[in-house]
Amino acid sequence: MPQLSYLQIHINDQQAFFVNETIISAYSGRLKKISKQLKGRTEIENSVIELNDFPGGPNGFEQVSRFCYSNGKVAITVSDVSLLYCCAFFLGMTEKASPNNLLRQTEKFLEGMFYWSWNDILMNLRSCESFLSHADSYGLIQKLIFALLAKIAQSSDMNFITSSSSSSSSPETSYGFRFSSTPKATPESTSPCNKSGKAWWFDDLAILNPKIIEKIIRNLGAYGNQNNSLTLTRFLLHYLKSRSQGSPNSKSEYSGLADTTVHGVILVGKTNFSCRKLFWVLRVVSAFSLSKDYRVGLERLIGENLDEATVDDLLVSGHKNRVYDVNLVIRLIRVFVKGEGVFLQKMKKLGRLIDKYLREISPDQNLNVSKFLAVAESLPDSARDCFDGVYRAIDMYLQSHPPLSFEERSRLCRCLDYKKLTFEASKDLAKNPRIPPNIAVQALMSQQSKVPQNEFVYQSPSSGNCSDLILFNGSIDSEKSFSDGSEDMKLKVEKMQWRVVELEKACREMKGQMSRLVRHNSTGITPCYNGTLPRFC
């Protein structure tokens, strides 16, 4: 049997290499074992070695081949040491294969990583992303993270202190770090954080893979519900914000980081985050797979401070073709209303805010009547001293949704408290052609409650129908009161009361027309009132 001289090696189904079996086997224990197995076959010339999931792909194998063909000599640099280390591990290039082995040379080079520059450590971490599973399983990621944290500790005012939880005895893994809230005494000019709380290392770490960031957070003992660091929370927010434009398919990789972020926000949110900032946090983490429990916790924190929000804060982008996330606002209002010790002043402040919000969302063509009412009716009556804002929102909604039926328009107005409308709003409502006549009647009739009860009746001379009775303000002996300068007020009240009577007539005529249409099966014709309704002068 002829001795095998060359091996055909396919790397990750990307490229084939023809290498001398004797040379390559002298340094690689794995390839030496495979070549011995091939020697037992009859057709050795056609034998192919498949190496899948090789670290660094063809480029990694090419560098290893150069090492073997150079009699175990290679110029190791900071830029390629991580790749060579993982390739040596993968191919079993250990002391057992050769005294002058690649694994030992790379390990010796890595021992000096604590003296590397910040950029060198960062570059190595980033270079490991293409073979992250190998670098992690071989312990390289852990070593680089320790070196990275040591650099941050040396150059910032955050204390990293040795953790006693490490069980490893090796020099490379005996370093453990966690955040301490005790700051070092550093000069003002060397403070690592700007006014926004952004530390100098935020942007540099933002380029790293989420799995590497997760490992960094875990090494600091601040992952998940262990996060009690404001600095780490701010960094994670900065990191997630920078990644929010990524592919939707990769968003699940950030789920753990999003949960860790929200836990930190909830823990320190009341003292370190304004309501506007909390809404910003919600927008950032909503782009990722945030768990339900943490979302509920964040919404509870926002809801408790909802009176401090602005209309812009509430205008969160919606889902399912909706412009705004109305369901979110409804949940936040419920949290606020159910809160303990909510002062009436705060409730009224929120009422004014929600009225403005209703006007902003009214033009949304995908906002149905039920959802509009859910927002408008989510507050108790005590939250509004005046319903003029709600009326203006309804008017805007009706302008933006002209196809609404008579029943839907009437239903929309049920959230109005007519007694809390000002006279000007009631006057505008009565003249509004988009408001159903029966609603206008109710609004005008509600104004009668503001008139003293010592009233008399006057019957319209044009009709003897008792339904045309008009209530006038004043007593039976009213000449004296009118002669005291109240003639103008009397005329205004009289005009308003005539309007009530004629609107009632219009309603009766409309009901008659609708009933006749139903009897004649005239579906598809919209009931209307052809007569010209009187308007206020």
PAVEX-922316 format. One record per residue (C-alpha): residue number from 1; residue in three letters; x, y, z. Coordinates in nm, 2 decimals, decimal comma. Example, Ala and Ser with C-alpha at 12.3 -4.5 7.8 and 13.67 -1.06 7.14 Angstrom:
! residues 2
i/aa/c1/c2/c3
1/ALA/1,23/-0,45/0,78
2/SER/1,37/-0,11/0,71
! end
This chain:
! residues 537
i/aa/c1/c2/c3
1/MET/0,00/0,00/0,00
2/PRO/0,15/0,33/-0,11
3/GLN/0,21/0,57/0,17
4/LEU/-0,02/0,88/0,17
5/SER/0,19/1,18/0,08
6/TYR/-0,08/1,45/0,04
7/LEU/-0,41/1,52/0,21
8/GLN/-0,70/1,70/0,04
9/ILE/-0,87/1,90/0,31
10/HIS/-1,20/2,09/0,26
11/ILE/-1,25/2,38/0,50
12/ASN/-1,62/2,46/0,58
13/ASP/-1,72/2,36/0,22
14/GLN/-1,56/2,68/0,10
15/GLN/-1,21/2,59/-0,01
16/ALA/-0,99/2,29/-0,06
17/PHE/-0,62/2,26/0,05
18/PHE/-0,36/2,00/-0,06
19/VAL/-0,11/1,97/0,22
20/ASN/0,18/1,73/0,29
21/GLU/0,06/1,47/0,53
22/THR/0,39/1,43/0,70
23/ILE/0,44/1,80/0,76
24/ILE/0,09/1,88/0,88
25/SER/0,06/1,57/1,10
26/ALA/0,38/1,66/1,28
27/TYR/0,21/1,96/1,44
28/SER/-0,16/1,86/1,45
29/GLY/-0,27/1,58/1,67
30/ARG/-0,62/1,58/1,51
31/LEU/-0,50/1,56/1,15
32/LYS/-0,24/1,29/1,25
33/LYS/-0,52/1,08/1,38
34/ILE/-0,74/1,13/1,07
35/SER/-0,45/1,05/0,84
36/LYS/-0,38/0,72/1,02
37/GLN/-0,75/0,62/0,96
38/LEU/-0,71/0,70/0,59
39/LYS/-0,41/0,48/0,56
40/GLY/-0,63/0,18/0,62
41/ARG/-0,83/0,25/0,31
42/THR/-0,76/0,11/-0,04
43/GLU/-0,82/0,43/-0,25
44/ILE/-0,62/0,68/-0,06
45/GLU/-0,57/0,91/-0,35
46/ASN/-0,95/0,99/-0,36
47/SER/-0,97/1,04/0,02
48/VAL/-1,09/1,38/0,13
49/ILE/-1,09/1,53/0,48
50/GLU/-1,39/1,75/0,56
51/LEU/-1,33/2,00/0,84
52/ASN/-1,65/2,19/0,91
53/ASP/-1,69/2,48/1,15
54/PHE/-1,32/2,55/1,13
55/PRO/-1,23/2,88/1,32
56/GLY/-1,18/3,16/1,07
57/GLY/-1,26/2,94/0,77
58/PRO/-1,00/2,91/0,49
59/ASN/-0,81/3,21/0,62
60/GLY/-0,75/3,04/0,95
61/PHE/-0,64/2,72/0,80
62/GLU/-0,40/2,90/0,56
63/GLN/-0,23/3,07/0,86
64/VAL/-0,19/2,73/1,04
65/SER/-0,05/2,57/0,72
66/ARG/0,22/2,85/0,70
67/PHE/0,31/2,77/1,06
68/CYS/0,36/2,40/0,98
69/TYR/0,56/2,46/0,66
70/SER/0,78/2,71/0,85
71/ASN/0,90/2,44/1,09
72/GLY/0,68/2,57/1,37
73/LYS/0,78/2,94/1,34
74/VAL/0,53/3,22/1,31
75/ALA/0,53/3,59/1,38
76/ILE/0,23/3,62/1,62
77/THR/0,07/3,97/1,64
78/VAL/-0,21/4,11/1,85
79/SER/-0,43/4,11/1,54
80/ASP/-0,41/3,74/1,47
81/VAL/-0,33/3,58/1,80
82/SER/-0,70/3,50/1,88
83/LEU/-0,75/3,33/1,55
84/LEU/-0,43/3,12/1,58
85/TYR/-0,51/3,03/1,94
86/CYS/-0,86/2,89/1,84
87/CYS/-0,72/2,71/1,53
88/ALA/-0,45/2,55/1,74
89/PHE/-0,71/2,43/1,99
90/PHE/-0,93/2,30/1,71
91/LEU/-0,65/2,10/1,54
92/GLY/-0,50/1,97/1,87
93/MET/-0,16/2,15/1,81
94/THR/-0,04/2,07/2,17
95/GLU/0,27/1,94/2,34
96/LYS/0,15/1,59/2,27
97/ALA/0,19/1,66/1,89
98/SER/0,51/1,87/1,90
99/PRO/0,72/2,03/2,16
100/ASN/0,73/2,34/1,94
101/ASN/0,35/2,37/1,92
102/LEU/0,13/2,66/1,82
103/LEU/-0,10/2,64/2,12
104/ARG/0,18/2,70/2,36
105/GLN/0,32/2,99/2,16
106/THR/-0,02/3,17/2,14
107/GLU/-0,09/3,11/2,51
108/LYS/0,24/3,27/2,60
109/PHE/0,16/3,57/2,38
110/LEU/-0,19/3,60/2,55
111/GLU/-0,03/3,61/2,89
112/GLY/0,07/3,97/2,82
113/MET/-0,28/4,09/2,73
114/PHE/-0,31/4,29/3,05
115/TYR/-0,04/4,51/2,91
116/TRP/-0,21/4,56/2,58
117/SER/-0,37/4,89/2,49
118/TRP/-0,75/4,94/2,52
119/ASN/-0,79/4,93/2,14
120/ASP/-0,59/4,60/2,11
121/ILE/-0,82/4,43/2,36
122/LEU/-1,13/4,56/2,19
123/MET/-1,00/4,46/1,85
124/ASN/-0,94/4,11/1,96
125/LEU/-1,29/4,08/2,12
126/ARG/-1,44/4,19/1,80
127/SER/-1,23/3,96/1,58
128/CYS/-1,36/3,67/1,78
129/GLU/-1,72/3,73/1,67
130/SER/-1,67/3,52/1,35
131/PHE/-1,57/3,21/1,56
132/LEU/-1,73/3,31/1,89
133/SER/-1,84/2,96/1,99
134/HIS/-1,49/2,83/1,97
135/ALA/-1,33/3,14/2,14
136/ASP/-1,59/3,10/2,42
137/SER/-1,55/2,73/2,47
138/TYR/-1,17/2,76/2,47
139/GLY/-1,18/3,03/2,74
140/LEU/-1,04/3,31/2,53
141/ILE/-1,35/3,53/2,56
142/GLN/-1,33/3,52/2,93
143/LYS/-0,96/3,62/2,93
144/LEU/-1,02/3,91/2,70
145/ILE/-1,32/4,03/2,91
146/PHE/-1,11/4,03/3,23
147/ALA/-0,84/4,24/3,05
148/LEU/-1,11/4,48/2,93
149/LEU/-1,27/4,53/3,27
150/ALA/-0,92/4,59/3,42
151/LYS/-0,87/4,87/3,17
152/ILE/-1,20/5,03/3,26
153/ALA/-1,12/5,00/3,63
154/GLN/-0,78/5,17/3,58
155/SER/-0,92/5,46/3,37
156/SER/-1,25/5,54/3,53
157/ASP/-1,40/5,64/3,86
158/MET/-1,59/5,32/3,90
159/ASN/-1,44/5,07/4,14
160/PHE/-1,40/4,72/4,01
161/ILE/-1,32/4,50/4,30
162/THR/-1,20/4,14/4,31
163/SER/-1,48/3,89/4,35
164/SER/-1,43/3,60/4,59
165/SER/-1,67/3,38/4,40
166/SER/-1,42/3,26/4,15
167/SER/-1,34/2,90/4,19
168/SER/-1,07/2,88/3,93
169/SER/-0,70/2,88/4,04
170/SER/-0,54/2,96/3,71
171/PRO/-0,39/3,31/3,67
172/GLU/-0,60/3,38/3,37
173/THR/-0,93/3,32/3,54
174/SER/-0,87/3,42/3,89
175/TYR/-0,98/3,78/3,82
176/GLY/-1,34/3,87/3,89
177/PHE/-1,50/4,21/3,89
178/ARG/-1,82/4,37/3,99
179/PHE/-1,94/4,73/4,01
180/SER/-1,91/4,92/4,34
181/SER/-2,10/5,23/4,41
182/THR/-1,80/5,39/4,59
183/PRO/-1,63/5,64/4,35
184/LYS/-1,26/5,71/4,34
185/ALA/-1,14/6,06/4,41
186/THR/-1,07/6,17/4,06
187/PRO/-1,02/6,53/3,94
188/GLU/-1,32/6,70/3,77
189/SER/-1,13/6,72/3,45
190/THR/-1,08/6,35/3,43
191/SER/-1,44/6,25/3,50
192/PRO/-1,53/5,97/3,27
193/CYS/-1,90/6,06/3,24
194/ASN/-2,04/6,36/3,07
195/LYS/-2,35/6,55/3,18
196/SER/-2,58/6,29/3,03
197/GLY/-2,42/6,01/3,23
198/LYS/-2,24/5,86/2,93
199/ALA/-1,91/5,71/3,02
200/TRP/-1,61/5,72/2,79
201/TRP/-1,62/5,35/2,71
202/PHE/-1,99/5,34/2,61
203/ASP/-1,93/5,40/2,23
204/ASP/-1,63/5,16/2,22
205/LEU/-1,83/4,87/2,37
206/ALA/-2,13/4,94/2,16
207/ILE/-1,96/4,78/1,86
208/LEU/-1,94/4,44/2,02
209/ASN/-2,17/4,13/1,97
210/PRO/-2,46/4,10/2,21
211/LYS/-2,33/3,77/2,33
212/ILE/-2,00/3,93/2,43
213/ILE/-2,19/4,21/2,60
214/GLU/-2,40/3,96/2,79
215/LYS/-2,08/3,78/2,91
216/ILE/-1,94/4,12/3,03
217/ILE/-2,25/4,19/3,23
218/ARG/-2,25/3,84/3,37
219/ASN/-1,89/3,88/3,48
220/LEU/-1,99/4,19/3,67
221/GLY/-2,26/4,00/3,85
222/ALA/-2,52/4,23/3,71
223/TYR/-2,72/4,02/3,47
224/GLY/-3,10/4,00/3,49
225/ASN/-3,25/4,07/3,83
226/GLN/-2,90/4,12/3,97
227/ASN/-2,85/4,45/3,80
228/ASN/-2,84/4,73/4,05
229/SER/-2,59/4,96/3,87
230/LEU/-2,70/5,29/3,73
231/THR/-2,39/5,31/3,51
232/LEU/-2,45/4,96/3,36
233/THR/-2,81/5,04/3,30
234/ARG/-2,72/5,36/3,12
235/PHE/-2,47/5,17/2,91
236/LEU/-2,72/4,90/2,82
237/LEU/-2,97/5,17/2,71
238/HIS/-2,70/5,33/2,49
239/TYR/-2,61/4,99/2,35
240/LEU/-2,97/4,89/2,27
241/LYS/-3,04/5,22/2,12
242/SER/-2,74/5,18/1,88
243/ARG/-2,87/4,83/1,78
244/SER/-3,24/4,92/1,74
245/GLN/-3,20/4,96/1,36
246/GLY/-3,08/4,60/1,32
247/SER/-3,25/4,31/1,15
248/PRO/-3,58/4,19/1,32
249/ASN/-3,46/3,83/1,30
250/SER/-3,17/3,91/1,54
251/LYS/-3,37/4,10/1,79
252/SER/-3,42/3,79/2,01
253/GLU/-3,05/3,79/2,08
254/TYR/-3,10/4,10/2,29
255/SER/-3,39/3,98/2,50
256/GLY/-3,17/3,91/2,81
257/LEU/-3,00/4,25/2,78
258/ALA/-3,34/4,42/2,75
259/ASP/-3,47/4,25/3,06
260/THR/-3,15/4,35/3,25
261/THR/-3,18/4,71/3,14
262/VAL/-3,55/4,74/3,25
263/HIS/-3,47/4,58/3,58
264/GLY/-3,21/4,85/3,64
265/VAL/-3,45/5,12/3,53
266/ILE/-3,72/5,00/3,76
267/LEU/-3,48/4,98/4,05
268/VAL/-3,34/5,34/4,01
269/GLY/-3,61/5,49/3,79
270/LYS/-3,80/5,70/4,04
271/THR/-3,49/5,89/4,14
272/ASN/-3,28/5,90/3,82
273/PHE/-3,53/5,90/3,53
274/SER/-3,79/6,16/3,44
275/CYS/-4,12/6,06/3,30
276/ARG/-4,00/6,16/2,95
277/LYS/-3,68/5,95/2,99
278/LEU/-3,89/5,65/3,10
279/PHE/-4,10/5,68/2,78
280/TRP/-3,77/5,69/2,59
281/VAL/-3,66/5,38/2,77
282/LEU/-3,99/5,21/2,67
283/ARG/-3,94/5,30/2,30
284/VAL/-3,59/5,16/2,31
285/VAL/-3,65/4,83/2,47
286/SER/-3,98/4,77/2,28
287/ALA/-3,77/4,71/1,97
288/PHE/-3,65/4,39/2,13
289/SER/-3,80/4,08/2,28
290/LEU/-3,87/4,22/2,62
291/SER/-4,04/3,97/2,86
292/LYS/-4,39/4,04/2,97
293/ASP/-4,31/4,08/3,34
294/TYR/-4,05/4,34/3,28
295/ARG/-4,28/4,53/3,04
296/VAL/-4,55/4,54/3,30
297/GLY/-4,31/4,66/3,56
298/LEU/-4,18/4,94/3,33
299/GLU/-4,54/5,05/3,24
300/ARG/-4,63/5,05/3,61
301/LEU/-4,34/5,29/3,68
302/ILE/-4,44/5,52/3,39
303/GLY/-4,81/5,50/3,49
304/GLU/-4,74/5,61/3,84
305/ASN/-4,58/5,93/3,71
306/LEU/-4,81/5,98/3,41
307/ASP/-4,92/6,33/3,52
308/GLU/-4,56/6,45/3,45
309/ALA/-4,58/6,34/3,09
310/THR/-4,64/6,55/2,78
311/VAL/-4,84/6,49/2,47
312/ASP/-4,53/6,40/2,27
313/ASP/-4,44/6,14/2,53
314/LEU/-4,78/5,97/2,48
315/LEU/-4,75/5,95/2,11
316/VAL/-4,58/5,61/2,10
317/SER/-4,58/5,44/1,76
318/GLY/-4,85/5,19/1,72
319/HIS/-4,88/4,84/1,57
320/LYS/-5,11/4,67/1,32
321/ASN/-5,15/4,98/1,09
322/ARG/-5,23/5,21/1,38
323/VAL/-5,04/5,54/1,40
324/TYR/-5,02/5,54/1,78
325/ASP/-5,02/5,28/2,05
326/VAL/-5,35/5,37/2,21
327/ASN/-5,37/5,05/2,41
328/LEU/-5,05/5,15/2,59
329/VAL/-5,19/5,48/2,70
330/ILE/-5,51/5,32/2,83
331/ARG/-5,30/5,08/3,04
332/LEU/-5,09/5,37/3,17
333/ILE/-5,40/5,57/3,27
334/ARG/-5,54/5,27/3,45
335/VAL/-5,22/5,24/3,65
336/PHE/-5,24/5,61/3,75
337/VAL/-5,61/5,60/3,84
338/LYS/-5,56/5,29/4,06
339/GLY/-5,26/5,43/4,23
340/GLU/-5,27/5,51/4,60
341/GLY/-5,27/5,86/4,73
342/VAL/-5,34/6,03/4,39
343/PHE/-5,42/6,39/4,46
344/LEU/-5,71/6,56/4,28
345/GLN/-5,48/6,82/4,14
346/LYS/-5,27/6,56/3,97
347/MET/-5,58/6,39/3,84
348/LYS/-5,70/6,71/3,68
349/LYS/-5,36/6,77/3,53
350/LEU/-5,38/6,43/3,37
351/GLY/-5,73/6,50/3,25
352/ARG/-5,60/6,81/3,06
353/LEU/-5,32/6,60/2,91
354/ILE/-5,55/6,32/2,79
355/ASP/-5,78/6,58/2,63
356/LYS/-5,49/6,71/2,43
357/TYR/-5,38/6,35/2,35
358/LEU/-5,73/6,28/2,21
359/ARG/-5,71/6,57/1,97
360/GLU/-5,37/6,44/1,85
361/ILE/-5,49/6,09/1,78
362/SER/-5,83/6,18/1,63
363/PRO/-5,71/6,20/1,27
364/ASP/-5,59/5,84/1,28
365/GLN/-5,80/5,66/1,02
366/ASN/-5,75/5,33/1,19
367/LEU/-5,87/5,46/1,53
368/ASN/-6,22/5,32/1,58
369/VAL/-6,50/5,47/1,80
370/SER/-6,46/5,21/2,07
371/LYS/-6,09/5,28/2,12
372/PHE/-6,15/5,66/2,12
373/LEU/-6,41/5,61/2,39
374/ALA/-6,18/5,38/2,59
375/VAL/-5,93/5,66/2,62
376/ALA/-6,18/5,94/2,69
377/GLU/-6,37/5,73/2,95
378/SER/-6,06/5,59/3,12
379/LEU/-6,05/5,89/3,36
380/PRO/-6,30/5,95/3,64
381/ASP/-6,54/6,25/3,62
382/SER/-6,34/6,43/3,88
383/ALA/-6,05/6,45/3,64
384/ARG/-6,23/6,72/3,43
385/ASP/-6,38/7,04/3,54
386/CYS/-6,47/7,12/3,18
387/PHE/-6,54/6,89/2,89
388/ASP/-6,47/7,15/2,62
389/GLY/-6,14/6,97/2,53
390/VAL/-6,33/6,64/2,49
391/TYR/-6,58/6,81/2,26
392/ARG/-6,31/6,96/2,04
393/ALA/-6,14/6,61/2,01
394/ILE/-6,48/6,46/1,91
395/ASP/-6,53/6,73/1,65
396/MET/-6,18/6,66/1,51
397/TYR/-6,26/6,29/1,50
398/LEU/-6,59/6,35/1,31
399/GLN/-6,41/6,57/1,06
400/SER/-6,15/6,30/1,00
401/HIS/-6,41/6,01/0,98
402/PRO/-6,70/6,14/0,77
403/PRO/-6,84/5,80/0,69
404/LEU/-6,95/5,74/1,05
405/SER/-7,32/5,64/1,08
406/PHE/-7,58/5,83/1,29
407/GLU/-7,56/5,57/1,56
408/GLU/-7,17/5,58/1,58
409/ARG/-7,18/5,96/1,60
410/SER/-7,43/5,95/1,88
411/ARG/-7,23/5,68/2,06
412/LEU/-6,92/5,89/2,03
413/CYS/-7,08/6,17/2,21
414/ARG/-7,17/5,96/2,51
415/CYS/-6,84/6,05/2,68
416/LEU/-6,95/6,41/2,70
417/ASP/-7,08/6,55/3,03
418/TYR/-7,31/6,82/2,89
419/LYS/-7,33/7,00/3,23
420/LYS/-6,96/7,06/3,22
421/LEU/-6,96/7,22/2,88
422/THR/-6,92/7,60/2,87
423/PHE/-7,19/7,80/2,71
424/GLU/-6,97/7,88/2,41
425/ALA/-6,90/7,51/2,36
426/SER/-7,27/7,42/2,38
427/LYS/-7,35/7,70/2,13
428/ASP/-7,09/7,56/1,89
429/LEU/-7,21/7,20/1,94
430/ALA/-7,57/7,31/1,86
431/LYS/-7,45/7,47/1,53
432/ASN/-7,22/7,18/1,44
433/PRO/-7,37/6,99/1,14
434/ARG/-7,16/6,68/1,24
435/ILE/-7,32/6,64/1,58
436/PRO/-7,65/6,45/1,58
437/PRO/-7,95/6,68/1,65
438/ASN/-8,06/6,47/1,96
439/ILE/-7,72/6,53/2,11
440/ALA/-7,74/6,90/2,04
441/VAL/-8,08/6,90/2,22
442/GLN/-7,94/6,72/2,52
443/ALA/-7,65/6,97/2,54
444/LEU/-7,88/7,27/2,52
445/MET/-8,12/7,13/2,77
446/SER/-7,83/7,07/3,01
447/GLN/-7,78/7,45/3,01
448/GLN/-8,12/7,49/3,18
449/SER/-7,98/7,34/3,50
450/LYS/-7,77/7,66/3,53
451/VAL/-8,08/7,87/3,54
452/PRO/-8,25/7,93/3,88
453/GLN/-8,56/7,72/3,94
454/ASN/-8,81/8,01/3,98
455/GLU/-8,92/7,98/3,62
456/PHE/-9,24/8,03/3,42
457/VAL/-9,36/7,87/3,10
458/TYR/-9,45/8,03/2,78
459/GLN/-9,63/7,86/2,49
460/SER/-9,53/7,92/2,13
461/PRO/-9,80/8,12/1,96
462/SER/-9,75/7,93/1,64
463/SER/-9,86/7,60/1,79
464/GLY/-10,08/7,48/2,07
465/ASN/-9,88/7,16/2,11
466/CYS/-9,78/7,12/2,47
467/SER/-9,44/6,99/2,35
468/ASP/-9,36/7,34/2,24
469/LEU/-9,36/7,48/2,59
470/ILE/-9,06/7,70/2,65
471/LEU/-8,91/7,77/2,99
472/PHE/-8,81/8,13/3,06
473/ASN/-8,58/8,25/3,33
474/GLY/-8,76/8,47/3,58
475/SER/-9,06/8,49/3,81
476/ILE/-9,42/8,56/3,72
477/ASP/-9,37/8,91/3,82
478/SER/-9,08/8,95/3,57
479/GLU/-9,14/9,30/3,44
480/LYS/-8,93/9,44/3,72
481/SER/-8,64/9,21/3,67
482/PHE/-8,63/9,28/3,29
483/SER/-8,65/9,65/3,35
484/ASP/-8,34/9,63/3,56
485/GLY/-8,11/9,60/3,26
486/SER/-8,14/9,23/3,19
487/GLU/-8,33/9,26/2,87
488/ASP/-8,03/9,15/2,67
489/MET/-7,99/8,83/2,87
490/LYS/-8,36/8,76/2,83
491/LEU/-8,33/8,77/2,45
492/LYS/-8,03/8,54/2,45
493/VAL/-8,20/8,28/2,67
494/GLU/-8,52/8,31/2,46
495/LYS/-8,33/8,24/2,14
496/MET/-8,16/7,94/2,30
497/GLN/-8,49/7,80/2,42
498/TRP/-8,65/7,84/2,08
499/ARG/-8,35/7,65/1,94
500/VAL/-8,43/7,36/2,18
501/VAL/-8,79/7,35/2,06
502/GLU/-8,70/7,35/1,69
503/LEU/-8,43/7,09/1,73
504/GLU/-8,69/6,86/1,91
505/LYS/-8,91/6,90/1,61
506/ALA/-8,63/6,82/1,38
507/CYS/-8,56/6,50/1,58
508/ARG/-8,92/6,39/1,56
509/GLU/-8,93/6,45/1,18
510/MET/-8,60/6,26/1,14
511/LYS/-8,74/5,96/1,34
512/GLY/-9,05/5,97/1,12
513/GLN/-8,85/5,96/0,80
514/MET/-8,63/5,68/0,93
515/SER/-8,93/5,47/1,03
516/ARG/-9,09/5,53/0,68
517/LEU/-8,76/5,42/0,52
518/VAL/-8,75/5,10/0,72
519/ARG/-9,11/5,02/0,63
520/HIS/-9,04/5,06/0,26
521/ASN/-8,71/4,86/0,29
522/SER/-8,51/5,14/0,16
523/THR/-8,17/5,02/0,28
524/GLY/-7,86/5,21/0,16
525/ILE/-8,03/5,55/0,20
526/THR/-7,88/5,76/0,48
527/PRO/-8,16/5,93/0,68
528/CYS/-8,13/6,30/0,67
529/TYR/-8,32/6,61/0,76
530/ASN/-8,38/6,83/0,46
531/GLY/-8,52/7,13/0,65
532/THR/-8,29/7,41/0,74
533/LEU/-8,22/7,42/1,11
534/PRO/-8,22/7,75/1,29
535/ARG/-7,88/7,88/1,39
536/PHE/-7,77/8,10/1,67
537/CYS/-7,73/8,47/1,57
! end
